[in-house]
């Protein structure tokens, strides 16, 4: 296995089917301003069957860096700051 691949917990809630398995982790932790890599990561996330699970994990654990579940650092920061829409249970504490 590529030792720079994004680690994915194989037994937890379907992670074994994550689209990022085996992808170089730098794809999901791009250098500032590397929009091509950000777009590539978002395209991988867009096709991922566990995207929502990953997104919830990142929000619940307040992941500060990288792209998780199709959300960039900036998007997650905004979602955490504004919180979920009224009447929607997000599974995370804003």
WOHU-V588175 format. One record per helix or strand of 3 or more residues. SS is the DSSP state (alpha for helix, beta for strand). FROM is the first residue (numbers start at 1). LEN is the number of residues. If there is no record, write none. Layout:
SS,FROM,LEN / SS,FROM,LEN
//
This chain:
alpha,15,3 / alpha,25,3 / alpha,35,12 / alpha,51,10 / alpha,73,10
//
